[in-house]
Each structure stands twice: as C-alpha cells, then as structure tokens.
C-alpha cells in the first residue's frame, strides 16, 4: 500500500473517519490531513510519522504499532515529543473535535467552574467588611463602660485611645467597621464626621455642630464603675 491509498483503503472497508479515529486513537483531523496530503514529508521518528505508520497498519489489517518508538532516542525524549505533538493538536482544536477531545473539554470545563467558584468565595471573604473588627478586646472579667462602633462611608483616618492605650491610628477603608471598648476612658479623633456612622452603647451617635470639621470625642465613665 502507498500513502496515496489511505483514503481509498478506508472507504473500501466502509469505514468513516470517526470509526478509524476511535479504533486507532488518532484524532480525526490528523487522519484527514494524512489522507489529504499524501505527499507530505514527515520527520522520521516524529509522532505524526508514527501515527501514519499506525494508520497504514490499521488499514492493512496489520497489528497497530502504537507502542513503537524511534530508535536512537531516549525514553524521555520520545515522551516529550509525543506530549508536544498532543499539546499542539489540543491548541489547534483537533483534540476537542475527536471523541477523546470531548472528554478533555468536559473535564477542563469542570476544572474551570471549580476554580471560578473558589475565586468568588475568596473574593467574598476579602471584601466582606460588614462584621465589626475589634482591635483588642478588654478582658471579659472587667466591666465595659464604653462600646463604640464606627462604620466608614468613605476612607477616614481614625485615632482611638482606650483606657490610655492607642488601639487605632490609621485609615479605615470605605465600608469598613471597627468596634472599640473601654472600661474608663475612650478618646476618638476624626478629621471629618461626615464620612462615618457611629453607635455608642448600641445607640446612634450624632455629634452637634459642623460635622465636616475635625473632632476629638472623649467618653468618660461618669458613674464611676
């Protein structure tokens, strides 16, 4: 049999390209190219050359030499050549149009869907700032006189001291929330009150006067607890 006989031999056996592909494991696009370009010069020992040899053997009802390897090359080199060829066929779309390619495409789609779902979960955790963040809680055994929650509408710089210790000195990002607690004295410095919403001991807190000017709010335990 010559190379020119490939298509003739297949049709003479009433075989379709799909049937030949399923029987040999060679993508249909590759088989079609072999039949359409019988004069193509293939590099000896390459995967395409071995595929054509296997196809010829299949059509000639000879044992398919799928495991044949080119002499003179190391096992690692033969494996890399085959992987490179399969990768090229995959990127070119041939593998996805073959029966084996449909399975690969389905598996790839599942992996992409799982990756997207995980990414959305991580992003949700990173942007979800609705829960208050407590810098340093007062010991549970001590009574708390001051409980102040601050939620930023826009990025706002805060300087907060609780019982003489600085617990916050930086920018609170938009939609960020912080909770501060103190036993005796709580001091809050905010340059612009229009950019925040505050609740003191579970009640909305709205200082009087011009809210756009900087304020230093001091909360003291008047009851001497």
N, C-alpha and C positions, 0 to 999 in steps of 0.2 A: 504494500500500500504506500502511496506517496502522500505528501502533505495535501495535495490538491483533492484527494479522495475523501477527506474527513466529512464534509457535509454530505457527499453522495453516500458514503458508507452509513452515516447515521440515518438518513432518510430511507435508505434501502432496508434498514432494520425497523422502520416505522417508529423511530424514537424522536421525541421532541427534545429541545434544548433543556427544558426543565427536568425531564427524565434522566438525561445524560448528566446533568449537574447533580441531581440527587444521588445518582449511582456512584459518581466519581468524587463528589465533594468539591468540585471545581466550580466557581461562580459562573453563572450563565453568560455574563458579559465577556468573561475571559474566553469561554468556549466559542462564542460568536465571533470574537476577534480572531481566534485561531483559524476559523473556517473562512472568514472574510479576507484574511491577509496570509495566504499560504506561502508567499514569498518572503515573509518577514524573517530576518536573520536574528536568531536568539543567541544570547551569550551562553556558551556551554556551561552546564552546572547550575545555571540560574533556576529559580523556582518556576518561571514561565516555561523554560525549556523542559523541565521535568514534568510539568503539567501536560504539555503537548505530548510528551512521550507516554504518559499515563493514559491520555485520551486515545492515542493511537492504539495502545494495547487493549483498552476497553472495547473500541470498535472492532478490533481484530479478534475479539473473544480470547485475548491472551490475559494472563494474570496481571492485574493492575499493580505497577511497581511503585506504590505510594511511599514505601519506606526507602526507596533507593536514594543514595546520597552520592554526590560527585566525589570522585577520588581525588586525593591530594589536598583536601581541605579539612581543617579541624572541626570537631563536633560543634564547638561554639560558633565558628564562622558559618556553618551550614544553618544553624538555628537562627542566627542574626539575619542571614539572607532571606529566609522564609518569613520571619516576622516583619522585615522591612517591606517585602512584597505585599504581604497581607495588609499592612498598615496603609500602603499606597492604594490598594483596592478599596479599603474601607473609606478613605478620604474621598476617593473618586466616586463613591456611591454604588459601586458594583456589589459590594458585600451586602448592602442593605436591600438590594433588589433580588438577592438569592434567598432560598428558604432559610439557610443558616443566618443570613443577614437580618431577616425579620426577627429572629430570636434575639440577636445582638441589639437591634434597635429597641425592642421592648425592654430588655434589661437596662439599657442606657437610659431610657425614659424613666424607669422606676428609680434609678440612682439619682437622676436629676431632681425628681419630685421630692425624694427624701432629703436631699441637700437643701432644696429651697425651703422645705418645712422647718428644718433645723435652723437655717439662717433667720427665718422670720421669728422663731422663738427667741433666739439670742438677741435680735434687734428689739423685740418687745421688752425684754428684761433691761436692756440698756437705756431705753427711752422712757420707761415707766417710772416716773418720779412722784406719783400721787401719794405714796406712803411716806409719812414723815421720817426724817433721818435724825436720830438722836446722837449728838456728838459724844457725850459722856454722861451716862445716867447717874443720878445721885443714888447713894446706897439705899437699898429697899427698906432698911431698918430705920432710916431717918425720915421725919415728916417733910413733905414738899409744900412750900407756901406759894411758889410761883411756877406756873405751867404756861409757857408761851409758844404758840406755833406760828411760824411765818412762812407764807407761800408767795413766791415771786411771780409777778406777771411779766416782768422783763428783767434782764440781768441786773442785779442790785448788790452793791457791796455792803456787807454786814460786819460789825464789830460787836461781839457779845461777851460779857463777863458774867459768870455765875459764881456767887459767893467768893469774889476776889480773883478767880481764875479765868483766863481768857479761853473760851471754848470755841470761838469762831472769829476769824479775821480774814475774810476773802469774799469773792463774788459768788452769790447764789444764782445759778442759771435760771432762765425762764422756765416756769412750771416746776421748779424745784421746791421742796418743802423741808423745813428743819423744825425740830422741837427742842426747846430749852427749858430746863428745870433748875430751880434753886431753892434752898431752904430759907435764906435770909434776904439776900440782895441780888437783883438781876438788873444789869445795865445793858441797854441796846443802843447802838449808834447807827443811824440810817441816813444817808445823804438825801434821799427822796422817797417820801412815804407813798407817793402815787404809784410806785412800781411794785408795792407789796400789799398783801392782805394778812391781817393778824388776828389771832384769837387768844385772849388771855383768860386762863382758867375756864375754858370752854365757852367764852362769850366773845362776840365780835368786838374788836377794839378799833376805835376811830378817833385818833387824837384831834384836838381842836386846832384852829388856825390854818395857816397856809401849809398844805401838805407837801408842796414841792421844795420847801426849804429843809435843810438838814436838821435832824432832831437827835437828842440824846434822852432816851426814855429810861427812867430809873424806877424800879419796882422794889418797895421795901415792905417787910413784914411788919405791918402796923400792930398786929395783935400779939406780937412777941412770942410766937410759938417756938 
